[in-house]
Amino acid sequence: MHLGITYDLREEYLALGYSLEATAEFDSIETIDALDKSLVLLGHTTSRIGNIRSLVGELAQGKTWDLVFNISEGMYGFSREAQIPALLDAYAIPYTFSDPLTLTLALHKGMAKRVVRDVGIPTAPFAIVNVLADCDTLTLPYPLFAKPIAEGTGKGITAASRISSCQDLKETCSVLLATYKQPVLVETYLAGREFTVGITGYGALSSVIGSMEIVMRDKADQGVYTYRNKEFCEELVDYRTTADADAQKAEAVALAAWNALGCRDAGRVDIRLDGTGVAHFIEVNPVAGMHPTHSDLPMICSLNKISYTELIERIIKSAAARSALCL
């Protein structure tokens, strides 16, 4: 097949003056090279399209592809991850990963939690702070945890995200509201183990490929998977594979949430246990990072003896099956 590749290249945005944190979810050239190489090894021809502006230009010239491998995160709005899929839908061009509805829902963490809670999947009690005055009406018991409602890669999450008083809550929410220009998700702090679970497929064909526990080293920000911990994970975090009872609980909750939210092809679900050992849904990443050694989903695959190229093949096969494409 002839495959297009859509992505946001981090170095391009840095050159335009965007900060390291603002571009934290975007891709390095190493990721694009590795993805392209695997697609060619699988027998496909490829065209590197780039971001949504580049895609618009190519569509306007009449270009098309059998399938687009989309890892674009977008820059603006709650629907930023859904923008390229929506555009491709308008042109009836198949693509990998979830559709615009799921991508928008998943990015807005409050909406995603409402859906999984409605179908009976455990998720921490929460509230949404739209303006600072909302802090005065919160009735959740401390400690709490606060983060921007529609960011990823730990953006906006610091040691101050774990909150133990009303004053801390107002100070943290004030900073987040001013910095990220979006509501703040405030939820009950979960004190147990944290896992991220890799999943491939869609609907009845979806399955867990493995999970890994996230364990902070001594020099890491403790008790919180912060932006700093994620950016410098090689020095600050241990990722451990395990098949114990807690991991199995995490995987069951993750798969249920994956299907409840309508996710497709491949991605990750973050799970954390409370103090009594109950696994809770934190959030889902339906467009997971694809760096072969730095991103969580390929790391989970590596821990479970699944090569990077095999992961890419599973994604392509899932997307092709959904779209009735012949490989």
Disulfide bonds with the S-S distance in Angstrom:
none
